[in-house]
Every structure is written in structure tokens, then in C-alpha cells.
């Protein structure tokens, strides 16, 4: 039961700090590693690839249109799982394994 309480606390704190997205403009997809905390009202991360260059950032859900790729969750607009997103994947897998 303590594990569940700790998980709820961590998820609550991460939500309170605001959405984080990778942000870059017209760069190589591999070099887009800057993390930005989105302003209030921006509830999605986006990724747009044109002619081999990528633009990533924060956006409102109602402004997300094709060919943009939008997602929910911290650092979800990364093509390569690194750092916190890789850790989140490992923690999610562990939780599923323990509780199922």
C-alpha cells in the first residue's frame, strides 16, 4: 500500500510542475534534446518533421493539426527514449509487472 501512495505522490508532483516537452526548431532529429516546461494552457507536446528537419515544442490541443504529431505526457515528443522518458517506461513496466 505504501508503494501505491508513493506512486500517487510522484504523479501528483509531476503534474503540478507543468507539462514538459522537448523543444527545438528546424534541427536534426538527433540533436533535439532541450527540455522546456510549457506555459499554462499548453496541454500537448508536438513534433513536426519537414524535409528531414524537426520542430518540437508545446501546443494547445485544439491547435494540433496534420501533419503535426501531438501527444500527452512529459517528454512524449521524443523519437528516442532517453533520460526521464526511458525511466518512466521502466517504472511503468515494473508497476504493471507487480500489480498484474
C-alpha positions as CSV (number, residue, x, y, z in Angstrom):
1,X,0.0,0.0,0.0
2,X,2.9,2.3,0.7
3,X,4.1,1.8,-2.9
4,X,0.8,2.9,-4.3
5,X,0.9,6.0,-2.1
6,X,4.4,6.9,-3.2
7,X,3.3,6.4,-6.9
8,X,0.3,8.8,-6.4
9,X,2.5,11.4,-4.8
10,X,5.1,11.3,-7.6
11,X,2.5,11.5,-10.3
12,X,0.8,14.4,-8.5
13,X,4.0,16.3,-8.1
14,X,5.0,15.9,-11.8
15,X,1.5,17.1,-12.9
16,X,1.7,20.2,-10.6
17,X,5.0,21.2,-12.1
18,X,3.5,21.5,-15.6
19,X,3.9,19.7,-18.9
20,X,7.5,19.3,-20.1
21,X,8.3,18.9,-23.8
22,X,11.3,18.7,-26.0
23,X,11.8,22.0,-27.8
24,X,13.8,22.7,-31.0
25,X,13.3,24.5,-34.3
26,X,14.4,23.2,-37.7
27,X,17.1,20.9,-36.4
28,X,18.4,17.4,-36.8
29,X,16.1,15.0,-35.0
30,X,19.0,13.6,-33.0
31,X,20.0,17.0,-31.6
32,X,16.6,18.0,-30.2
33,X,17.3,17.5,-26.5
34,X,16.3,20.8,-24.9
35,X,13.6,20.3,-22.3
36,X,11.0,23.1,-21.7
37,X,8.2,23.5,-19.1
38,X,5.2,24.5,-21.1
39,X,3.2,27.6,-20.1
40,X,-0.3,27.3,-18.6
41,X,-2.8,26.3,-21.3
42,X,-0.4,24.4,-23.4
43,X,-1.5,20.8,-22.8
44,X,0.2,18.8,-25.6
45,X,3.7,18.3,-27.0
46,X,4.1,18.4,-30.7
47,X,6.6,17.2,-33.3
48,X,6.7,18.3,-37.0
49,X,9.2,16.9,-39.5
50,X,9.7,18.6,-42.8
51,X,12.4,17.7,-45.3
52,X,14.5,15.9,-42.7
53,X,14.4,18.7,-40.1
54,X,12.3,18.6,-37.0
55,X,10.5,21.2,-34.9
56,X,9.2,20.3,-31.5
57,X,7.5,22.2,-28.7
58,X,4.3,22.8,-26.7
59,X,0.9,23.5,-28.2
60,X,-2.8,23.7,-27.2
61,X,-4.7,20.5,-28.1
62,X,-7.2,22.4,-30.4
63,X,-4.3,23.8,-32.5
64,X,-2.9,20.4,-33.3
65,X,-3.5,19.7,-36.9
66,X,-2.0,17.4,-39.6
67,X,0.9,16.9,-40.4
68,X,1.8,17.7,-36.8
69,X,2.1,14.8,-34.4
70,X,0.8,15.6,-30.9
71,X,0.9,13.7,-27.7
72,X,0.1,14.0,-24.0
73,X,2.6,13.5,-21.1
74,X,6.0,14.7,-20.1
75,X,8.7,14.5,-22.9
76,X,6.4,12.4,-25.1
77,X,7.6,14.1,-28.3
78,X,10.9,12.3,-28.3
79,X,11.6,9.8,-31.0
80,X,14.4,8.2,-28.9
81,X,13.6,7.2,-25.3
82,X,16.3,8.9,-23.2
83,X,16.6,10.1,-19.7
84,X,13.3,10.6,-17.9
85,X,11.2,9.1,-20.6
86,X,13.2,5.9,-20.5
87,X,13.0,5.8,-16.8
88,X,9.2,6.3,-17.0
89,X,9.0,3.4,-19.4
90,X,10.9,1.2,-17.0
91,X,8.9,2.3,-13.9
92,X,5.6,1.7,-15.8
93,X,6.7,-1.8,-16.8
94,X,7.7,-2.6,-13.2
95,X,4.3,-1.4,-11.9
96,X,2.4,-3.4,-14.4
97,X,4.5,-6.5,-13.5
98,X,4.0,-6.1,-9.8
99,X,0.2,-5.3,-9.9
100,X,-0.9,-7.7,-12.6
